[in-house]
Amino acid sequence: MEILVVGAGAMGRWAGETLAAMCSVAFADRDPSAAEAAADAVGGRAVALETTETFDAVCLAVPISAVGDAVDAHAERASRAMFDVTGVMAEPVEAMRERLPDRERASLHPLFAPENAPGNVAVVVDASGPVTARVREAIADAGNRVFETDPGEHDAAMETVQAGAHTAILAYALAARDVREEFATPVSQALSDLVDTVTDGTPRVYREIQESFEGADAVADAARRVADADGDTFDRLYHEAGRERRNRRESEDREGDTDRRESEDRSASGGDRGAGR
């Protein structure tokens, strides 16, 4: 089996390296030298972006803003399956459903920068089959936790965990004064570490996230509520924030217990190695 990875950036290279454990990999990119370098790293090959070849599957590792056009451009090159790792789900799932109604389709979102792999990988399998099953298995075998979601839940979650979180961190960095390290508190140091993590990337990636998902305005509104609060109002907001965090933690713990039980049940029954990881 051979998979074409469209996009030889950091996420495309991660996808190719992960999938090379299960199949042959080809790369295509607007920059042919980038495709060649990515292919050489996994013992694959580089092809032209406009190739007329077909492949068992096509993996789209393109910017969020380009995924709709990429589905159109590469649909005919996917003989069995297409999937993306762009970071948005509603648009590519709908586009693939329209353009590839008779082929396997999936959308995956690695929730980490490639240099921080392994980690959690969200997946929507819109049309399952042996190819998407092998892709999930390869990603899980690389040490990642693959979990199922749906496009609506995923894209709504990104408003909080990406757009909102990035807004809060960048706003803190922009508002913070330059103070001596000796004045750092555990909270301010943790925030400074997060600023380093976010600003160590490229603005294009974060700009696309901010443009694709709402969430920034909610953080700005919450910051204004806290800034304007005094007395009992501040106390109420403080306790409200704590309750929200505890509720989320309890929900995550319950979901984790469910995942563990399902994994144990599959192990006991000799079920699919890749499912639900």
Accessible surface in RSA format (square Angstrom, percent):
REM  Atomic radii and reference values for relative SASA: ProtOr
REM  Chains: A
REM  Algorithm: Lee & Richards
REM  Probe-radius: 1.40
REM  Slices: 20
REM RES _ NUM      All-atoms   Total-Side   Main-Chain    Non-polar    All polar
REM                ABS   REL    ABS   REL    ABS   REL    ABS   REL    ABS   REL
RES MET A   1    62.74  32.5   5.14   3.4  57.60 137.2  12.33  10.5  50.41  66.8
RES GLU A   2    39.50  22.7  38.98  29.5   0.51   1.2  15.17  29.3  24.33  19.9
RES ILE A   3     0.00   0.0   0.00   0.0   0.00   0.0   0.00   0.0   0.00   0.0
RES LEU A   4     0.32   0.2   0.32   0.2   0.00   0.0   0.32   0.2   0.00   0.0
RES VAL A   5     0.00   0.0   0.00   0.0   0.00   0.0   0.00   0.0   0.00   0.0
RES VAL A   6     5.24   3.4   5.24   4.7   0.00   0.0   5.24   4.6   0.00   0.0
RES GLY A   7     9.22  11.4   0.00   N/A   9.22  11.4   9.15  25.1   0.07   0.2
RES ALA A   8     2.68   2.5   0.00   0.0   2.68   6.1   0.56   0.8   2.12   5.6
RES GLY A   9    38.88  47.9   0.00   N/A  38.88  47.9  35.70  98.0   3.18   7.1
RES ALA A  10    48.65  44.7  38.32  59.1  10.33  23.5  39.24  55.3   9.41  24.9
RES MET A  11    44.28  22.9  41.03  27.2   3.25   7.7  41.03  34.9   3.25   4.3
RES GLY A  12     0.67   0.8   0.00   N/A   0.67   0.8   0.00   0.0   0.67   1.5
RES ARG A  13   100.74  42.3 100.19  51.1   0.54   1.3  25.31  34.6  75.43  45.7
RES TRP A  14    18.24   7.3  15.93   7.7   2.31   5.4  13.69   7.3   4.55   7.4
RES ALA A  15     2.78   2.6   1.94   3.0   0.84   1.9   2.78   3.9   0.00   0.0
RES GLY A  16     0.00   0.0   0.00   N/A   0.00   0.0   0.00   0.0   0.00   0.0
RES GLU A  17    98.13  56.3  81.33  61.5  16.80  40.0  28.35  54.8  69.78  57.0
RES THR A  18    14.24  10.1   5.72   5.8   8.51  20.3   7.38   9.9   6.85  10.4
RES LEU A  19     2.54   1.4   2.54   1.8   0.00   0.0   2.54   1.8   0.00   0.0
RES ALA A  20    36.47  33.5  15.76  24.3  20.71  47.1  16.03  22.6  20.45  54.2
RES ALA A  21    95.47  87.8  49.03  75.7  46.44 105.6  61.10  86.0  34.37  91.0
RES MET A  22    33.10  17.1  14.52   9.6  18.58  44.2  23.71  20.2   9.40  12.4
RES CYS A  23    19.97  15.1   0.02   0.0  19.96  46.9  12.85  32.6   7.12   7.7
RES SER A  24    67.88  57.4  58.00  77.4   9.88  22.8  25.49  54.3  42.40  59.4
RES VAL A  25     3.69   2.4   0.41   0.4   3.28   7.9   0.41   0.4   3.28   8.9
RES ALA A  26     0.00   0.0   0.00   0.0   0.00   0.0   0.00   0.0   0.00   0.0
RES PHE A  27     0.55   0.3   0.55   0.3   0.00   0.0   0.55   0.3   0.00   0.0
RES ALA A  28     0.25   0.2   0.25   0.4   0.00   0.0   0.25   0.3   0.00   0.0
RES ASP A  29    29.76  20.8  23.43  23.3   6.33  15.0   1.75   4.1  28.01  27.9
RES ARG A  30   211.28  88.7 181.34  92.4  29.94  71.3  69.57  95.1 141.71  85.9
RES ASP A  31    69.72  48.8  66.01  65.7   3.72   8.8  27.68  65.1  42.05  41.9
RES PRO A  32    90.44  65.9  86.95  79.3   3.50  12.7  90.36  74.6   0.09   0.5
RES SER A  33    69.16  58.4  61.73  82.4   7.44  17.1  47.18 100.5  21.98  30.8
RES ALA A  34    31.79  29.2  21.61  33.3  10.19  23.2  29.76  41.9   2.03   5.4
RES ALA A  35     0.81   0.7   0.81   1.3   0.00   0.0   0.81   1.1   0.00   0.0
RES GLU A  36    94.12  54.0  92.97  70.3   1.15   2.7  25.53  49.4  68.59  56.0
RES ALA A  37    63.47  58.4  50.81  78.4  12.65  28.8  57.05  80.3   6.42  17.0
RES ALA A  38     2.52   2.3   0.15   0.2   2.37   5.4   1.57   2.2   0.95   2.5
RES ALA A  39     1.43   1.3   1.43   2.2   0.00   0.0   1.43   2.0   0.00   0.0
RES ASP A  40   113.64  79.6  88.89  88.5  24.75  58.5  30.36  71.5  83.28  83.1
RES ALA A  41    74.57  68.6  31.20  48.1  43.37  98.7  43.97  61.9  30.60  81.0
RES VAL A  42    33.35  21.9   4.72   4.3  28.62  69.0  14.27  12.4  19.07  51.7
RES GLY A  43    73.44  90.6   0.00   N/A  73.44  90.6  36.44 100.0  36.99  82.9
RES GLY A  44    27.69  34.1   0.00   N/A  27.69  34.1   9.08  24.9  18.60  41.7
RES ARG A  45    94.98  39.9  90.49  46.1   4.48  10.7  59.79  81.7  35.19  21.3
RES ALA A  46    40.06  36.8  12.62  19.5  27.45  62.4  12.78  18.0  27.28  72.3
RES VAL A  47    19.11  12.6   4.51   4.1  14.61  35.2  13.86  12.0   5.25  14.2
RES ALA A  48    65.28  60.0  46.55  71.8  18.73  42.6  57.47  80.9   7.81  20.7
RES LEU A  49    44.07  24.5  38.63  27.6   5.44  13.7  38.63  27.1   5.44  14.6
RES GLU A  50   126.98  72.9 115.35  87.3  11.63  27.7  65.54 126.8  61.44  50.2
RES THR A  51    16.43  11.7   8.41   8.5   8.02  19.1  10.67  14.3   5.77   8.7
RES THR A  52   133.78  95.2 105.87 107.3  27.91  66.5  78.69 105.7  55.10  83.3
RES GLU A  53    71.14  40.8  62.63  47.4   8.51  20.3  40.09  77.5  31.05  25.4
RES THR A  54    87.54  62.3  65.31  66.2  22.23  53.0  34.80  46.7  52.74  79.7
RES PHE A  55     5.27   2.6   0.13   0.1   5.14  13.4   5.23   3.2   0.04   0.1
RES ASP A  56    35.33  24.7  33.38  33.2   1.95   4.6   0.02   0.1  35.31  35.2
RES ALA A  57     0.00   0.0   0.00   0.0   0.00   0.0   0.00   0.0   0.00   0.0
RES VAL A  58     0.00   0.0   0.00   0.0   0.00   0.0   0.00   0.0   0.00   0.0
RES CYS A  59     0.00   0.0   0.00   0.0   0.00   0.0   0.00   0.0   0.00   0.0
RES LEU A  60     0.00   0.0   0.00   0.0   0.00   0.0   0.00   0.0   0.00   0.0
RES ALA A  61    14.76  13.6   0.00   0.0  14.76  33.6   2.99   4.2  11.77  31.2
RES VAL A  62    23.95  15.8  14.97  13.6   8.98  21.6  17.95  15.6   6.00  16.3
RES PRO A  63    50.76  37.0  41.01  37.4   9.75  35.5  50.24  41.5   0.52   3.2
RES ILE A  64    17.01   9.7  15.71  11.7   1.30   3.1  15.71  11.3   1.30   3.5
RES SER A  65    91.12  77.0  53.23  71.0  37.89  87.3  49.49 105.4  41.63  58.3
RES ALA A  66    35.90  33.0  32.93  50.8   2.97   6.8  35.56  50.1   0.34   0.9
RES VAL A  67     0.02   0.0   0.00   0.0   0.02   0.0   0.00   0.0   0.02   0.0
RES GLY A  68    15.50  19.1   0.00   N/A  15.50  19.1  13.47  37.0   2.03   4.6
RES ASP A  69   109.57  76.7 104.66 104.2   4.91  11.6  29.20  68.7  80.37  80.2
RES ALA A  70     9.72   8.9   5.06   7.8   4.66  10.6   9.35  13.2   0.36   1.0
RES VAL A  71     0.00   0.0   0.00   0.0   0.00   0.0   0.00   0.0   0.00   0.0
RES ASP A  72    74.87  52.4  65.91  65.6   8.96  21.2  22.93  54.0  51.94  51.8
RES ALA A  73    59.73  54.9  36.47  56.3  23.26  52.9  47.52  66.9  12.22  32.4
RES HIS A  74     8.98   4.9   8.98   6.2   0.00   0.0   1.59   1.6   7.39   8.6
RES ALA A  75     0.00   0.0   0.00   0.0   0.00   0.0   0.00   0.0   0.00   0.0
RES GLU A  76   114.93  66.0 103.99  78.7  10.95  26.1  57.81 111.8  57.13  46.6
RES ARG A  77    37.61  15.8  37.61  19.2   0.00   0.0   6.88   9.4  30.72  18.6
RES ALA A  78     0.05   0.0   0.00   0.0   0.05   0.1   0.00   0.0   0.05   0.1
RES SER A  79    63.99  54.1  35.71  47.7  28.27  65.1  37.15  79.1  26.84  37.6
RES ARG A  80    96.85  40.7  90.60  46.2   6.25  14.9  37.23  50.9  59.63  36.1
RES ALA A  81     0.00   0.0   0.00   0.0   0.00   0.0   0.00   0.0   0.00   0.0
RES MET A  82     0.00   0.0   0.00   0.0   0.00   0.0   0.00   0.0   0.00   0.0
RES PHE A  83     2.92   1.5   2.92   1.8   0.00   0.0   2.92   1.8   0.00   0.0
RES ASP A  84     0.00   0.0   0.00   0.0   0.00   0.0   0.00   0.0   0.00   0.0
RES VAL A  85     7.04   4.6   1.86   1.7   5.18  12.5   1.86   1.6   5.18  14.0
RES THR A  86    18.50  13.2   0.00   0.0  18.50  44.1   2.18   2.9  16.33  24.7
RES GLY A  87     4.44   5.5   0.00   N/A   4.44   5.5   4.03  11.1   0.41   0.9
RES VAL A  88    13.81   9.1  13.38  12.1   0.43   1.0  13.38  11.6   0.43   1.2
RES MET A  89     0.37   0.2   0.37   0.2   0.00   0.0   0.37   0.3   0.00   0.0
RES ALA A  90    49.67  45.7  43.84  67.7   5.82  13.2  45.59  64.2   4.07  10.8
RES GLU A  91    88.80  51.0  79.90  60.4   8.90  21.2  39.21  75.8  49.59  40.5
RES PRO A  92     0.00   0.0   0.00   0.0   0.00   0.0   0.00   0.0   0.00   0.0
RES VAL A  93     5.06   3.3   4.39   4.0   0.66   1.6   4.90   4.3   0.15   0.4
RES GLU A  94    96.25  55.3  96.05  72.7   0.21   0.5  46.17  89.3  50.08  40.9
RES ALA A  95    19.36  17.8  13.92  21.5   5.44  12.4  19.03  26.8   0.33   0.9
RES MET A  96     0.53   0.3   0.53   0.4   0.00   0.0   0.53   0.5   0.00   0.0
RES ARG A  97   108.58  45.6 105.01  53.5   3.57   8.5  42.34  57.9  66.24  40.1
RES GLU A  98   132.47  76.1 106.48  80.6  25.99  61.9  40.20  77.7  92.27  75.3
RES ARG A  99    78.47  32.9  72.23  36.8   6.24  14.9  24.86  34.0  53.60  32.5
RES LEU A 100     0.00   0.0   0.00   0.0   0.00   0.0   0.00   0.0   0.00   0.0
RES PRO A 101    95.04  69.3  70.15  63.9  24.90  90.5  71.16  58.7  23.89 148.5
RES ASP A 102   119.42  83.7  81.58  81.2  37.85  89.5  47.06 110.7  72.37  72.2
RES ARG A 103    43.26  18.2  36.82  18.8   6.44  15.3  17.35  23.7  25.91  15.7
RES GLU A 104    20.10  11.5  18.67  14.1   1.43   3.4  11.98  23.2   8.12   6.6
RES ARG A 105    18.89   7.9  18.89   9.6   0.00   0.0   0.56   0.8  18.33  11.1
RES ALA A 106     3.32   3.1   3.09   4.8   0.23   0.5   3.29   4.6   0.03   0.1
RES SER A 107     0.25   0.2   0.25   0.3   0.00   0.0   0.00   0.0   0.25   0.4
RES LEU A 108     2.16   1.2   1.57   1.1   0.59   1.5   1.57   1.1   0.59   1.6
RES HIS A 109    12.27   6.7  12.27   8.5   0.00   0.0   3.16   3.3   9.11  10.6
RES PRO A 110     3.10   2.3   0.30   0.3   2.80  10.2   0.30   0.2   2.80  17.4
RES LEU A 111    60.49  33.7  31.40  22.5  29.09  73.1  35.62  25.0  24.87  66.9
RES PHE A 112    32.59  16.3  11.64   7.2  20.95  54.5  25.80  15.6   6.80  19.5
RES ALA A 113    40.80  37.5  28.65  44.2  12.14  27.6  34.27  48.3   6.52  17.3
RES PRO A 114    32.70  23.8  22.55  20.6  10.15  36.9  22.70  18.7  10.00  62.1
RES GLU A 115   137.74  79.1  97.71  73.9  40.03  95.3  65.53 126.7  72.21  59.0
RES ASN A 116    90.18  62.2  70.22  67.9  19.96  48.1  22.09  53.2  68.10  65.8
RES ALA A 117    39.45  36.3  14.85  22.9  24.60  56.0  14.97  21.1  24.47  64.8
RES PRO A 118    77.79  56.7  61.75  56.3  16.04  58.3  61.97  51.2  15.83  98.4
RES GLY A 119    23.01  28.4   0.00   N/A  23.01  28.4  23.01  63.1   0.00   0.0
RES ASN A 120    65.14  44.9  61.02  59.0   4.13   9.9   3.67   8.8  61.48  59.4
RES VAL A 121     0.00   0.0   0.00   0.0   0.00   0.0   0.00   0.0   0.00   0.0
RES ALA A 122     1.88   1.7   1.88   2.9   0.00   0.0   1.88   2.6   0.00   0.0
RES VAL A 123     0.64   0.4   0.32   0.3   0.32   0.8   0.32   0.3   0.32   0.9
RES VAL A 124    12.11   8.0  10.72   9.7   1.39   3.3  12.11  10.5   0.00   0.0
RES VAL A 125    47.25  31.1  16.91  15.3  30.35  73.1  16.91  14.7  30.35  82.3
RES ASP A 126    39.33  27.5  13.48  13.4  25.85  61.1   3.85   9.1  35.47  35.4
RES ALA A 127    26.78  24.6  19.04  29.4   7.74  17.6  26.78  37.7   0.00   0.0
RES SER A 128    92.65  78.3  65.73  87.7  26.92  62.0  28.27  60.2  64.39  90.2
RES GLY A 129    21.79  26.9   0.00   N/A  21.79  26.9  19.05  52.3   2.75   6.2
RES PRO A 130    86.31  62.9  78.53  71.6   7.78  28.3  85.51  70.6   0.80   5.0
RES VAL A 131     0.69   0.5   0.28   0.3   0.41   1.0   0.69   0.6   0.00   0.0
RES THR A 132     4.18   3.0   3.58   3.6   0.61   1.4   2.62   3.5   1.57   2.4
RES ALA A 133    45.55  41.9  36.62  56.5   8.93  20.3  42.44  59.8   3.12   8.3
RES ARG A 134   104.12  43.7 102.45  52.2   1.67   4.0  39.03  53.3  65.09  39.5
RES VAL A 135     2.64   1.7   2.64   2.4   0.00   0.0   2.64   2.3   0.00   0.0
RES ARG A 136    23.02   9.7  23.02  11.7   0.00   0.0  10.97  15.0  12.05   7.3
RES GLU A 137    45.36  26.0  45.36  34.3   0.00   0.0   7.61  14.7  37.75  30.8
RES ALA A 138     8.77   8.1   0.95   1.5   7.82  17.8   6.03   8.5   2.74   7.2
RES ILE A 139     4.38   2.5   4.38   3.3   0.00   0.0   4.38   3.2   0.00   0.0
RES ALA A 140     7.01   6.4   0.00   0.0   7.01  15.9   0.00   0.0   7.01  18.6
RES ASP A 141    76.45  53.6  41.34  41.1  35.11  83.0  28.38  66.8  48.07  47.9
RES ALA A 142    52.68  48.4  22.53  34.8  30.14  68.6  35.83  50.5  16.85  44.6
RES GLY A 143    52.68  65.0   0.00   N/A  52.68  65.0  31.13  85.4  21.55  48.3
RES ASN A 144     7.42   5.1   1.04   1.0   6.39  15.4   0.39   0.9   7.03   6.8
RES ARG A 145    96.32  40.4  91.57  46.7   4.75  11.3  52.05  71.1  44.27  26.8
RES VAL A 146     0.00   0.0   0.00   0.0   0.00   0.0   0.00   0.0   0.00   0.0
RES PHE A 147    54.12  27.1  52.88  32.8   1.24   3.2  54.12  32.8   0.00   0.0
RES GLU A 148   116.81  67.1  94.10  71.2  22.71  54.1  30.00  58.0  86.81  70.9
RES THR A 149    25.96  18.5   3.79   3.8  22.17  52.8  10.45  14.0  15.51  23.4
RES ASP A 150    73.45  51.5  73.20  72.9   0.25   0.6  31.32  73.7  42.13  42.0
RES PRO A 151    31.26  22.8  31.26  28.5   0.00   0.0  31.26  25.8   0.00   0.0
RES GLY A 152    48.85  60.2   0.00   N/A  48.85  60.2  39.91 109.5   8.94  20.0
RES GLU A 153   104.29  59.9  92.39  69.9  11.89  28.3  42.67  82.5  61.62  50.3
RES HIS A 154     5.35   2.9   2.15   1.5   3.20   8.2   5.35   5.5   0.00   0.0
RES ASP A 155    23.69  16.6  22.90  22.8   0.79   1.9  18.52  43.6   5.17   5.2
RES ALA A 156    57.54  52.9  48.42  74.7   9.12  20.7  50.25  70.8   7.29  19.3
RES ALA A 157    39.97  36.8  30.75  47.5   9.22  21.0  39.41  55.5   0.56   1.5
RES MET A 158     6.65   3.4   6.65   4.4   0.00   0.0   6.65   5.7   0.00   0.0
RES GLU A 159    63.70  36.6  62.55  47.3   1.15   2.7   4.49   8.7  59.21  48.3
RES THR A 160    90.85  64.6  83.34  84.5   7.51  17.9  54.85  73.7  36.00  54.4
RES VAL A 161    82.65  54.4  64.69  58.6  17.96  43.3  68.96  59.9  13.69  37.1
RES GLN A 162    28.83  16.1  28.83  21.1   0.00   0.0   5.77  12.3  23.06  17.5
RES ALA A 163     0.15   0.1   0.15   0.2   0.00   0.0   0.15   0.2   0.00   0.0
RES GLY A 164     4.51   5.6   0.00   N/A   4.51   5.6   4.43  12.2   0.08   0.2
RES ALA A 165    35.79  32.9  27.13  41.9   8.66  19.7  34.85  49.1   0.94   2.5
RES HIS A 166    22.09  12.1  22.09  15.4   0.00   0.0   5.60   5.8  16.49  19.2
RES THR A 167    26.42  18.8  22.19  22.5   4.23  10.1  25.06  33.7   1.35   2.0
RES ALA A 168    45.48  41.8  36.97  57.1   8.51  19.4  39.69  55.9   5.80  15.4
RES ILE A 169    18.22  10.4  18.15  13.5   0.06   0.1  18.22  13.1   0.00   0.0
RES LEU A 170    58.03  32.3  57.97  41.5   0.06   0.2  57.97  40.7   0.06   0.2
RES ALA A 171    50.31  46.3  43.06  66.5   7.25  16.5  47.27  66.6   3.04   8.1
RES TYR A 172    67.96  31.7  61.00  34.7   6.97  18.1  52.85  39.7  15.12  18.6
RES ALA A 173    37.10  34.1  15.26  23.5  21.84  49.7  19.24  27.1  17.86  47.3
RES LEU A 174   158.26  88.1 126.39  90.4  31.87  80.1 129.31  90.8  28.95  77.9
RES ALA A 175    81.60  75.0  51.10  78.9  30.50  69.4  60.92  85.8  20.68  54.8
RES ALA A 176    48.26  44.4  19.63  30.3  28.64  65.1  28.69  40.4  19.57  51.8
RES ARG A 177   212.95  89.4 190.77  97.2  22.17  52.8  66.35  90.7 146.59  88.8
RES ASP A 178   151.26 106.0 112.90 112.4  38.35  90.7  45.37 106.8 105.89 105.6
RES VAL A 179    95.99  63.2  72.34  65.5  23.65  57.0  79.85  69.4  16.14  43.8
RES ARG A 180   154.87  65.0 145.17  74.0   9.70  23.1  67.15  91.8  87.71  53.2
RES GLU A 181   160.01  91.9 143.77 108.8  16.24  38.7  61.89 119.7  98.12  80.1
RES GLU A 182   133.69  76.8  97.67  73.9  36.03  85.8  60.68 117.4  73.01  59.6
RES PHE A 183   134.47  67.3 115.54  71.6  18.93  49.3 119.35  72.4  15.13  43.3
RES ALA A 184    48.16  44.3  20.83  32.2  27.32  62.2  24.12  34.0  24.04  63.7
RES THR A 185    70.07  49.8  66.94  67.9   3.13   7.5  64.42  86.5   5.65   8.5
RES PRO A 186   121.13  88.3 105.37  96.1  15.76  57.3 114.38  94.4   6.76  42.0
RES VAL A 187   108.80  71.6 105.28  95.3   3.52   8.5 108.62  94.4   0.18   0.5
RES SER A 188    29.78  25.2  28.80  38.4   0.97   2.2  27.11  57.7   2.67   3.7
RES GLN A 189    86.29  48.3  85.63  62.6   0.66   1.6  38.68  82.3  47.61  36.1
RES ALA A 190    52.18  48.0  46.01  71.0   6.17  14.0  50.87  71.6   1.31   3.5
RES LEU A 191    55.11  30.7  55.11  39.4   0.00   0.0  55.11  38.7   0.00   0.0
RES SER A 192    44.35  37.5  42.13  56.2   2.22   5.1  21.67  46.1  22.68  31.8
RES ASP A 193    73.04  51.2  69.92  69.6   3.13   7.4  27.54  64.8  45.50  45.4
RES LEU A 194    82.49  45.9  82.41  59.0   0.08   0.2  82.49  57.9   0.00   0.0
RES VAL A 195    22.86  15.0  22.86  20.7   0.00   0.0  22.86  19.9   0.00   0.0
RES ASP A 196    92.99  65.1  87.38  87.0   5.62  13.3  29.02  68.3  63.97  63.8
RES THR A 197    86.28  61.4  71.95  72.9  14.33  34.2  53.68  72.1  32.61  49.3
RES VAL A 198    11.52   7.6   9.81   8.9   1.71   4.1   9.81   8.5   1.71   4.6
RES THR A 199    81.38  57.9  50.43  51.1  30.95  73.8  45.34  60.9  36.05  54.5
RES ASP A 200   123.24  86.3  95.06  94.6  28.18  66.6  22.08  52.0 101.16 100.9
RES GLY A 201    41.75  51.5   0.00   N/A  41.75  51.5  24.86  68.2  16.88  37.8
RES THR A 202    73.74  52.4  70.69  71.7   3.05   7.3  69.59  93.5   4.15   6.3
RES PRO A 203   110.16  80.3 102.18  93.1   7.98  29.0 108.72  89.8   1.43   8.9
RES ARG A 204   116.51  48.9 116.13  59.2   0.38   0.9  49.71  67.9  66.80  40.5
RES VAL A 205    67.61  44.5  64.89  58.7   2.71   6.5  67.11  58.3   0.50   1.4
RES TYR A 206    44.43  20.7  44.29  25.2   0.13   0.3  20.77  15.6  23.66  29.2
RES ARG A 207   125.95  52.9 119.82  61.1   6.13  14.6  52.42  71.6  73.54  44.6
RES GLU A 208    18.11  10.4  16.92  12.8   1.19   2.8   6.14  11.9  11.97   9.8
RES ILE A 209    13.49   7.7  13.49  10.1   0.00   0.0  13.49   9.7   0.00   0.0
RES GLN A 210    57.63  32.2  40.00  29.2  17.63  42.0  31.19  66.4  26.44  20.1
RES GLU A 211   128.28  73.7  88.46  66.9  39.82  94.8  46.99  90.9  81.30  66.4
RES SER A 212    48.11  40.7  12.27  16.4  35.84  82.6  12.58  26.8  35.53  49.8
RES PHE A 213    13.33   6.7   5.37   3.3   7.97  20.7   9.71   5.9   3.62  10.4
RES GLU A 214   137.97  79.2 128.14  96.9   9.83  23.4  53.43 103.3  84.53  69.0
RES GLY A 215    13.21  16.3   0.00   N/A  13.21  16.3   8.28  22.7   4.93  11.0
RES ALA A 216    34.35  31.6  32.98  50.9   1.37   3.1  33.11  46.6   1.24   3.3
RES ASP A 217   112.87  79.1 111.13 110.6   1.74   4.1  31.20  73.4  81.67  81.5
RES ALA A 218    67.60  62.2  54.70  84.4  12.90  29.3  60.61  85.4   6.99  18.5
RES VAL A 219    41.44  27.3  38.64  35.0   2.80   6.7  41.01  35.6   0.43   1.2
RES ALA A 220    56.71  52.1  45.08  69.6  11.64  26.5  51.46  72.5   5.26  13.9
RES ASP A 221    89.40  62.6  86.40  86.0   3.00   7.1  24.11  56.7  65.28  65.1
RES ALA A 222    43.17  39.7  41.79  64.5   1.38   3.1  42.40  59.7   0.77   2.0
RES ALA A 223    59.24  54.5  47.47  73.3  11.77  26.8  55.31  77.9   3.93  10.4
RES ARG A 224   143.73  60.3 141.46  72.1   2.27   5.4  51.82  70.8  91.91  55.7
RES ARG A 225   113.69  47.7 105.59  53.8   8.10  19.3  51.97  71.0  61.72  37.4
RES VAL A 226    74.41  49.0  69.71  63.1   4.70  11.3  69.71  60.6   4.70  12.8
RES ALA A 227    70.79  65.1  31.65  48.8  39.14  89.0  42.73  60.2  28.06  74.3
RES ASP A 228    95.06  66.6  65.38  65.1  29.68  70.2  32.06  75.4  63.00  62.8
RES ALA A 229    19.06  17.5   0.00   0.0  19.06  43.4   3.54   5.0  15.53  41.1
RES ASP A 230   110.64  77.5 104.24 103.8   6.39  15.1  39.33  92.6  71.31  71.1
RES GLY A 231    55.36  68.3   0.00   N/A  55.36  68.3  43.36 119.0  12.00  26.9
RES ASP A 232   123.43  86.5 114.98 114.4   8.45  20.0  38.32  90.2  85.11  84.9
RES THR A 233    56.47  40.2  53.75  54.5   2.72   6.5  22.75  30.6  33.71  51.0
RES PHE A 234    90.56  45.3  90.52  56.1   0.03   0.1  90.52  54.9   0.03   0.1
RES ASP A 235    75.99  53.2  74.68  74.3   1.31   3.1  18.16  42.7  57.83  57.7
RES ARG A 236   128.54  54.0 121.58  62.0   6.96  16.6  67.08  91.7  61.46  37.2
RES LEU A 237    17.52   9.8  13.20   9.4   4.32  10.9  13.44   9.4   4.08  11.0
RES TYR A 238   147.81  69.0 137.45  78.2  10.36  27.0  95.41  71.7  52.40  64.6
RES HIS A 239   103.97  56.8 101.88  70.8   2.09   5.3  61.56  63.4  42.41  49.3
RES GLU A 240    53.50  30.7  53.47  40.5   0.03   0.1  16.17  31.3  37.33  30.5
RES ALA A 241    62.32  57.3  51.38  79.3  10.94  24.9  57.80  81.4   4.52  12.0
RES GLY A 242    24.93  30.7   0.00   N/A  24.93  30.7  24.00  65.9   0.93   2.1
RES ARG A 243   118.83  49.9 117.99  60.1   0.84   2.0  49.69  67.9  69.14  41.9
RES GLU A 244    85.43  49.0  85.40  64.6   0.03   0.1  21.26  41.1  64.17  52.4
RES ARG A 245   105.32  44.2 105.32  53.7   0.00   0.0  37.51  51.3  67.82  41.1
RES ARG A 246   119.48  50.2 119.05  60.7   0.43   1.0  46.62  63.7  72.86  44.2
RES ASN A 247    83.81  57.8  79.10  76.4   4.71  11.3  23.32  56.1  60.48  58.5
RES ARG A 248   114.25  48.0 110.79  56.5   3.46   8.2  53.61  73.3  60.64  36.8
RES ARG A 249   107.45  45.1 107.45  54.8   0.00   0.0  44.20  60.4  63.25  38.3
RES GLU A 250    90.88  52.2  89.34  67.6   1.54   3.7  31.65  61.2  59.23  48.4
RES SER A 251    38.69  32.7  38.21  51.0   0.48   1.1  15.79  33.6  22.90  32.1
RES GLU A 252    95.54  54.9  86.96  65.8   8.58  20.4  40.42  78.2  55.12  45.0
RES ASP A 253    83.33  58.4  78.29  77.9   5.04  11.9  28.20  66.4  55.14  55.0
RES ARG A 254   145.18  61.0 142.36  72.6   2.83   6.7  70.74  96.7  74.44  45.1
RES GLU A 255   105.02  60.3 101.69  76.9   3.33   7.9  40.22  77.8  64.81  52.9
RES GLY A 256    17.86  22.0   0.00   N/A  17.86  22.0  17.02  46.7   0.84   1.9
RES ASP A 257    56.48  39.6  55.05  54.8   1.43   3.4  10.88  25.6  45.61  45.5
RES THR A 258    54.60  38.8  54.60  55.4   0.00   0.0  38.22  51.3  16.38  24.8
RES ASP A 259    41.46  29.0  37.69  37.5   3.77   8.9  13.07  30.7  28.39  28.3
RES ARG A 260   137.14  57.6 134.09  68.4   3.05   7.3  66.42  90.8  70.72  42.9
RES ARG A 261   136.17  57.2 135.55  69.1   0.62   1.5  63.28  86.5  72.90  44.2
RES GLU A 262    81.76  46.9  79.87  60.4   1.90   4.5  28.37  54.9  53.39  43.6
RES SER A 263    50.90  43.0  49.98  66.7   0.92   2.1  16.75  35.7  34.15  47.8
RES GLU A 264   112.81  64.8 105.70  80.0   7.11  16.9  45.62  88.2  67.19  54.9
RES ASP A 265    95.58  66.9  90.19  89.8   5.39  12.7  29.18  68.7  66.39  66.2
RES ARG A 266    56.54  23.7  54.83  28.0   1.71   4.1  32.88  44.9  23.66  14.3
RES SER A 267    89.40  75.5  58.14  77.6  31.26  72.0  41.83  89.1  47.57  66.6
RES ALA A 268    94.90  87.3  50.54  78.0  44.35 100.9  62.80  88.4  32.09  85.0
RES SER A 269    92.08  77.8  53.52  71.4  38.56  88.8  53.24 113.4  38.84  54.4
RES GLY A 270    67.05  82.7   0.00   N/A  67.05  82.7  35.79  98.2  31.27  70.0
RES GLY A 271    36.01  44.4   0.00   N/A  36.01  44.4  22.77  62.5  13.24  29.7
RES ASP A 272    84.95  59.5  63.16  62.9  21.78  51.5  36.07  84.9  48.88  48.7
RES ARG A 273   142.26  59.7 132.04  67.3  10.22  24.3  64.11  87.6  78.15  47.4
RES GLY A 274     3.34   4.1   0.00   N/A   3.34   4.1   3.34   9.2   0.00   0.0
RES ALA A 275    30.26  27.8  28.73  44.3   1.53   3.5  30.05  42.3   0.22   0.6
RES GLY A 276    28.18  34.8   0.00   N/A  28.18  34.8  14.68  40.3  13.50  30.2
RES ARG A 277    82.28  34.5  73.34  37.4   8.94  21.3  39.98  54.6  42.29  25.6
END  Absolute sums over single chains surface
CHAIN  1 A    15411.8      12438.4       2973.5       8271.2       7140.6
END  Absolute sums over all chains
TOTAL         15411.8      12438.4       2973.5       8271.2       7140.6
